[in-house]
Amino acid sequence: WLYLIGFTMELLPVLVKQTAMNQLLSSPSEHTRLSRKTMLLKVAGVLAMIVAYLIVWTWVDPSTVEQIRRFNNIDSTVEVDLSCAPKSRLWLTIASTYLAAILVATAVLAFQSRHVMKHVNEFNSLATMVYSRFLFGGLRGFCYLTLYVESKMHYNFLVSLQSCIFTFDALF
């Protein structure tokens, strides 16, 4: 919940602002006004849809505890790891696709506005933000694939690694 809402609140306002700035600068002859209220309503509307999606996800497919059992050949023991996840991976796939789409859209708009006047240009900060999100998203994706594919690594280690990646992602 927090990651999807936080990601939306971080990138969507910048995306809406950059879109409005690009529209304003692409047609300078027309008398176009930027309405702060309109931009805030766009962000609030998308955020409301995200919250509705998360509520439906939680209601329809709540996370349940799963046991992962592995036989250790070395000392003939069974290791049991507990994880909490929804039954269907479709929900996570939709959320991940949305996050990737908003990240790519922000990157494209930032690149398009790189030649805009310096006092309204956020290209450098957006480029850094998008780059760090791609880097940490790739690391999280690697951990996710490693978690859900037969893994030789210990489950608790991978979950701890993902937690560290989320922490560094939030810091940078």
C-alpha distance (Angstrom), angle and dihedral (degrees) to the residues before:
residue distance angle dihedral
W1 . . .
L2 3.78 . .
Y3 3.78 94.8 .
L4 3.81 95.1 50.7
I5 3.81 93.6 44.7
G6 3.81 92.4 43.6
F7 3.79 93.0 48.6
T8 3.81 89.8 49.4
M9 3.79 92.7 48.6
E10 3.79 90.9 48.3
L11 3.79 100.6 48.2
L12 3.80 106.9 22.6
P13 3.84 97.8 66.3
V14 3.81 89.6 49.4
L15 3.79 90.1 47.3
V16 3.81 92.4 50.5
K17 3.82 91.7 46.2
Q18 3.81 93.8 48.1
T19 3.81 90.7 47.8
A20 3.79 90.9 51.7
M21 3.82 92.0 46.0
N22 3.81 91.8 49.7
Q23 3.82 90.7 49.7
L24 3.79 90.8 48.4
L25 3.79 94.1 48.6
S26 3.81 95.5 41.7
S27 3.80 92.4 59.7
P28 3.81 106.4 34.2
S29 3.79 94.2 158.2
E30 3.79 93.9 62.9
H31 3.78 119.5 77.3
T32 3.75 98.0 -116.4
R33 3.77 119.2 170.0
L34 3.74 125.6 -161.3
S35 3.76 111.0 -135.6
R36 3.77 114.8 -155.2
K37 3.80 89.6 -158.9
T38 3.81 92.3 55.0
M39 3.79 92.4 49.2
L40 3.82 91.6 48.3
L41 3.81 90.8 48.6
K42 3.81 90.7 53.0
V43 3.80 90.7 52.3
A44 3.82 92.0 44.8
G45 3.81 91.4 48.9
V46 3.80 94.1 52.8
L47 3.80 90.9 43.0
A48 3.82 89.8 52.2
M49 3.81 89.7 51.9
I50 3.81 90.5 50.5
V51 3.81 91.6 50.1
A52 3.83 90.2 47.9
Y53 3.82 89.7 50.3
L54 3.80 90.9 50.5
I55 3.81 92.1 48.3
V56 3.82 91.3 50.9
W57 3.82 90.6 46.1
T58 3.80 91.8 51.2
W59 3.79 92.8 45.1
V60 3.82 98.6 44.1
D61 3.80 99.9 37.1
P62 3.82 111.2 17.6
S63 3.78 118.6 -173.5
T64 3.77 114.5 -94.5
V65 3.78 132.1 -167.8
E66 3.80 115.3 -100.3
Q67 3.77 128.1 -169.4
I68 3.77 117.9 -139.4
R69 3.80 112.0 -161.9
R70 3.78 124.1 -167.1
F71 3.75 128.6 -179.7
N72 3.78 113.5 -133.8
N73 3.83 108.3 -147.0
I74 3.77 94.3 -166.8
D75 3.78 98.8 65.3
S76 3.84 99.1 9.8
T77 3.78 96.0 -116.2
V78 3.77 133.4 135.2
E79 3.80 116.6 -126.3
V80 3.80 116.7 -152.3
D81 3.79 120.9 -160.9
L82 3.79 123.7 -177.4
S83 3.77 121.8 -144.6
C84 3.78 133.6 176.0
A85 3.80 117.7 -141.1
P86 3.80 142.2 136.7
K87 3.80 117.0 -96.4
S88 3.79 94.6 -120.1
R89 3.78 123.3 56.6
L90 3.81 90.4 -158.9
W91 3.83 92.0 89.0
L92 3.79 92.5 55.0
T93 3.80 91.1 44.4
I94 3.82 91.4 54.2
A95 3.82 91.7 47.2
S96 3.81 91.9 47.7
T97 3.81 91.2 48.6
Y98 3.81 90.4 51.4
L99 3.82 91.2 49.7
A100 3.81 91.8 48.7
A101 3.81 91.7 48.0
I102 3.80 94.3 50.8
L103 3.81 90.2 46.2
V104 3.80 93.2 51.0
A105 3.83 92.0 44.9
T106 3.80 90.4 51.6
A107 3.81 91.2 48.3
V108 3.82 92.2 50.1
L109 3.81 93.4 48.1
A110 3.79 91.6 46.3
F111 3.80 90.0 51.7
Q112 3.81 91.8 48.1
S113 3.78 91.4 52.7
R114 3.81 97.5 46.7
H115 3.82 92.3 108.9
V116 3.79 95.6 50.0
M117 3.80 119.8 115.4
K118 3.79 112.4 -70.0
H119 3.82 97.3 -118.7
V120 3.84 91.7 59.7
N121 3.79 97.7 30.6
E122 3.79 118.5 102.3
F123 3.79 96.9 171.7
N124 3.81 97.5 122.9
S125 3.80 95.6 47.4
L126 3.82 91.8 43.1
A127 3.78 92.2 48.1
T128 3.80 90.7 51.7
M129 3.80 91.7 46.8
V130 3.81 93.7 47.8
Y131 3.81 92.3 45.6
S132 3.80 92.8 51.0
R133 3.82 91.6 46.5
F134 3.81 91.0 51.4
L135 3.81 91.0 47.3
F136 3.79 95.3 49.0
G137 3.81 91.9 38.4
G138 3.79 89.4 55.0
L139 3.78 91.0 50.0
R140 3.81 91.1 48.6
G141 3.80 90.3 47.6
F142 3.80 90.2 52.2
C143 3.80 90.4 51.1
Y144 3.81 91.5 46.2
L145 3.79 92.1 51.8
T146 3.78 90.3 46.1
L147 3.82 91.0 50.4
Y148 3.79 96.4 50.7
V149 3.77 98.6 38.3
E150 3.78 118.7 70.9
S151 3.72 101.1 -76.6
K152 3.75 134.3 -163.9
M153 3.82 90.0 -159.8
H154 3.77 121.4 89.9
Y155 3.81 112.8 -97.9
N156 3.81 95.0 -132.9
F157 3.81 90.7 52.9
L158 3.80 91.7 53.6
V159 3.81 92.6 47.3
S160 3.82 89.3 50.1
L161 3.80 89.5 49.2
Q162 3.81 91.0 52.0
S163 3.79 89.8 49.7
C164 3.81 90.3 53.8
I165 3.80 90.8 48.5
F166 3.81 90.7 51.6
T167 3.80 89.5 49.8
F168 3.81 94.0 50.9
D169 3.82 89.8 44.1
A170 3.81 89.9 55.5
L171 3.80 92.2 47.0
F172 3.79 96.2 49.8
